Amino acid sequence: MNIQVISYEENYCEITEEKGTFASLKQEPTINVNAMRKSVLFILICLIVLKLSAQDMEYAREVIKTLASPELKGRGYVEGGHLKAAKYIREQFREIGLKSFGKDYFQPFSLKINTFPSKMTLVLDDNKLIPGKDFIVDAASSSANGEYEVVIVKKQDLLDDGKLSQAVQSSAGKMLIIDERDFKTENKDDIQKANDVIKTLKSDPRLQHAGVILFTSDKLTIGYSTVQSPRPALIVSKACDLSEIKKVKLQIDARLIECKTQNVAGYLEGEERPDSFIVVVAHYDHMGKMGEEVYFPGANDN
């Protein structure tokens, strides 16, 4: 049995249909007949392809619209978004005539996942930030509910053992704010060391600070975690003067759950070589919800 695996991990934010542009050309006395025939044939082929693909494009847009809709909750593990997406995909498999390998298209399995089903609030002094726009929660963050004094350190200072030790000691019971917005270096070892220090500050249970807030200029991108850290952590992308921040108020509801989920698998039996397979793989789950109001549509994810 021959099996060829093709893994699709490319992102498409929007499917667009390109349209041909036709220009009027002034006819010359000498005509290249062969070139004209090739041009006419090429145009006819393009028109046929566009006509045949119009329905496919419409169907693709409808699928993306459905999978990215609020009803599917970001296809994550809060409020059953992943299962709603799986059931929709199963129905599409049935409609296009794919066969299942068993009684159902589902292949069940379980996983641990850190989720954020409800409270999600961050206030810097009296400035309430917008979840999903101004900040996101770190995927492994734990819960929090309180008001904290702050200790602010630049990411560059994490490379200095003395400054790092001072920040750790002075931040006991306080929120440690790390500013990486002006962190600039081409040294890969320094970049790796600073990032490793931040991971330790988030996850080491022996440390005494209340939590970690990372200020960045990068695009906010949330992820998954199958574990939960011993303290809350957030990433903020908002222009503000950190020297003026005296306290933060934080509410996070984090729950590490055991989730039963599923792959969705179907196949189209070959006619010439029914004992061989071309396997097309893509993931349909996404980041789900972050708090009660924010969900991540994932229209550009597979």
C-alpha positions in Angstrom: 0.0 0.0 0.0 1.4 3.4 -1.0 0.6 6.4 1.2 1.6 10.0 0.3 1.1 12.6 2.9 0.5 16.3 2.1 0.4 18.6 5.1 -1.3 21.9 4.6 -0.2 24.6 7.1 -0.5 27.7 5.0 -2.8 30.5 6.0 -5.4 32.2 3.8 -7.1 35.2 5.2 -9.5 35.6 2.3 -10.1 33.8 -1.0 -10.3 36.1 -3.9 -11.2 35.4 -7.5 -8.8 37.0 -10.0 -10.4 38.5 -13.1 -8.8 38.8 -16.5 -8.1 42.2 -18.0 -8.6 42.6 -21.7 -7.0 45.5 -23.7 -7.8 46.6 -27.2 -4.8 46.2 -29.5 -4.2 48.0 -32.7 -4.1 45.5 -35.6 -0.8 45.5 -37.6 -0.6 44.6 -41.3 1.3 41.4 -40.5 -0.5 38.8 -38.3 1.1 35.9 -36.6 -1.6 33.3 -37.0 -0.1 30.7 -34.7 0.4 33.2 -31.9 -3.2 34.4 -32.3 -4.5 30.8 -32.1 -2.5 30.2 -28.9 -3.8 33.5 -27.4 -7.4 32.7 -28.2 -7.0 29.2 -26.8 -5.4 30.5 -23.7 -8.3 33.0 -23.2 -10.9 30.3 -23.8 -9.2 28.0 -21.2 -9.1 30.9 -18.7 -12.8 31.6 -19.2 -13.8 27.9 -18.8 -11.7 27.6 -15.6 -13.2 30.8 -14.2 -16.7 29.6 -15.0 -16.1 26.1 -13.5 -14.5 27.5 -10.4 -17.1 30.1 -9.6 -19.3 27.6 -7.7 -16.2 26.3 -5.9 -15.2 29.8 -4.8 -18.7 30.5 -3.5 -18.7 27.2 -1.6 -15.3 27.9 -0.1 -16.4 31.3 1.1 -19.5 29.8 2.7 -17.4 27.2 4.5 -15.0 29.8 5.8 -17.8 32.1 6.9 -19.4 29.2 8.8 -16.2 28.0 10.5 -15.3 31.5 11.5 -18.8 32.5 12.8 -19.5 33.4 16.4 -21.7 30.3 16.7 -18.6 28.1 16.5 -16.9 30.0 19.4 -13.5 30.2 17.7 -13.5 26.4 17.3 -11.8 26.1 20.7 -12.5 24.2 23.9 -14.9 26.6 25.6 -18.6 26.1 25.1 -18.0 23.2 22.7 -16.7 25.2 19.8 -14.4 22.3 18.6 -17.3 19.9 18.6 -19.6 22.2 16.7 -16.9 22.6 14.1 -16.4 18.9 13.9 -20.0 18.2 13.3 -20.2 20.8 10.5 -17.2 19.3 8.8 -18.7 15.8 9.2 -21.8 17.0 7.4 -19.8 18.5 4.6 -17.9 15.2 4.2 -21.2 13.4 3.9 -22.6 15.8 1.3 -19.6 15.6 -1.0 -19.6 11.8 -0.8 -16.6 10.9 1.3 -16.7 7.6 3.0 -15.8 7.0 6.7 -13.3 4.5 8.0 -15.7 3.2 10.6 -19.3 3.8 11.7 -18.6 7.5 12.0 -16.2 10.1 10.6 -15.0 10.9 14.1 -11.7 9.6 15.7 -12.0 10.5 19.4 -9.1 11.3 21.7 -8.6 13.3 24.9 -6.2 16.1 25.7 -5.5 18.6 28.5 -6.0 22.2 27.6 -5.8 25.5 29.6 -9.0 27.5 29.0 -10.3 31.0 29.9 -14.1 30.7 30.0 -15.2 33.9 31.9 -13.4 36.7 33.7 -10.8 38.6 31.7 -10.0 42.1 33.1 -6.8 44.2 33.1 -6.7 47.7 34.5 -3.5 49.8 34.6 -4.2 52.4 37.4 -7.6 53.7 36.1 -7.1 52.7 32.5 -9.1 49.6 31.6 -7.6 47.8 28.6 -9.6 46.0 25.9 -9.1 42.2 25.8 -8.2 40.9 22.4 -7.2 44.3 21.2 -4.9 45.8 23.9 -3.9 42.6 25.6 -4.1 38.8 25.5 -3.6 36.2 28.2 -0.6 33.9 28.1 -1.7 30.5 27.1 -0.4 28.9 30.3 -1.7 31.6 32.6 -3.3 30.7 35.9 -6.2 32.6 37.5 -6.0 35.9 39.3 -8.3 38.3 41.2 -6.7 41.2 42.9 -4.9 44.6 42.8 -1.1 44.6 42.8 1.7 47.1 43.1 4.2 46.8 40.2 7.9 46.4 39.6 9.1 47.4 36.1 12.1 46.0 34.3 13.4 46.3 30.8 14.0 43.1 28.8 17.6 44.2 28.2 18.1 44.2 32.0 17.3 40.4 32.1 20.7 39.8 30.6 22.4 41.4 33.6 22.4 38.9 36.5 22.7 41.7 39.1 19.7 43.7 37.7 17.7 40.5 37.3 18.3 39.4 40.9 17.3 42.8 42.2 14.0 42.7 40.1 13.2 39.2 41.4 13.8 40.2 45.1 11.9 43.5 44.9 8.9 42.1 43.1 7.8 39.6 45.9 4.0 39.8 46.1 3.9 42.4 43.2 3.2 42.3 39.5 6.4 42.1 37.5 6.2 44.2 34.3 8.7 43.5 31.5 9.1 46.1 28.8 10.5 44.6 25.5 9.4 47.4 23.2 12.9 48.8 22.9 14.8 45.5 23.1 17.1 45.5 20.1 19.9 43.1 19.5 21.2 40.9 16.7 22.9 38.5 19.1 20.9 35.2 18.9 22.3 34.0 22.2 21.1 37.2 24.0 17.7 36.8 22.5 17.4 33.2 23.5 18.7 34.0 27.1 16.2 36.8 27.6 13.3 34.7 26.3 14.4 31.8 28.6 14.5 34.1 31.6 10.9 35.3 30.8 9.7 31.7 30.6 11.3 31.0 34.0 9.7 34.1 35.5 6.3 32.9 34.4 6.7 29.2 35.4 9.1 28.7 38.3 6.9 28.1 41.4 9.8 29.0 43.7 9.7 32.7 42.7 7.5 35.0 44.8 6.2 37.7 42.4 2.4 37.7 41.8 2.5 37.5 38.0 4.1 38.7 34.8 2.9 41.3 32.3 5.0 41.6 29.1 4.7 44.9 27.1 5.5 44.3 23.4 5.3 46.1 20.1 4.7 42.8 18.2 1.3 41.6 17.0 -0.7 39.9 19.7 -0.9 36.1 19.0 -2.5 33.7 21.4 -1.6 30.1 21.6 -2.5 26.8 23.3 -1.1 25.2 26.5 -1.6 21.8 27.9 -0.2 22.9 31.3 -1.0 25.8 33.7 1.7 28.0 35.2 1.7 28.8 38.9 1.0 32.5 38.3 -0.9 34.7 35.8 0.8 36.2 32.8 -0.4 38.6 30.1 1.0 40.2 26.9 0.1 43.9 26.3 0.5 45.8 23.1 -0.6 49.4 23.9 1.3 52.7 23.8 1.7 54.0 27.3 4.3 55.4 29.7 5.1 52.6 32.1 6.9 54.9 34.5 3.5 56.3 35.4 1.9 52.9 36.3 1.6 52.4 40.1 -0.8 49.5 40.3 -2.7 46.9 38.2 -6.0 45.3 38.8 -6.4 41.8 37.3 -9.2 39.3 36.9 -8.5 36.0 35.1 -10.6 32.8 35.2 -8.2 30.0 34.0 -9.2 26.4 34.0 -7.1 23.4 33.0 -9.5 20.8 31.7 -9.4 17.3 30.3 -11.3 17.6 27.0 -12.7 14.8 24.9 -12.3 15.9 21.3 -11.9 14.3 17.8 -10.3 14.1 14.4 -12.6 14.1 11.5 -11.5 11.7 8.8 -13.0 10.7 5.4 -11.8 9.2 2.2 -12.6 9.0 -1.5 -11.9 5.6 -2.9 -9.6 5.6 -5.9 -10.6 3.9 -9.2 -7.3 2.9 -10.7 -5.4 2.3 -7.4 -7.9 1.8 -4.6 -5.2 0.3 -2.3 -3.2 3.6 -2.3 -3.9 6.8 -0.5 -3.1 10.5 -0.8 -3.6 11.9 2.7 -4.5 15.6 3.0 -4.1 16.9 6.6 -5.2 20.1 8.2 -6.3 21.2 11.7 -9.8 22.7 12.1 -9.6 23.7 15.8 -8.5 27.3 16.7 -7.9 29.5 19.7 -11.5 29.6 20.9 -12.5 32.2 23.4 -10.7 34.4 25.8 -13.1 35.5 28.5 -16.8 36.0 28.1 -16.8 38.4 25.1 -13.7 37.7 23.0 -13.4 34.9 20.5 -10.8 34.3 17.8 -12.6 33.5 14.4 -9.5 31.9 12.7 -10.5 32.7 9.2 -6.8 32.7 8.2 -6.1 29.3 9.9 -6.1 26.4 7.4 
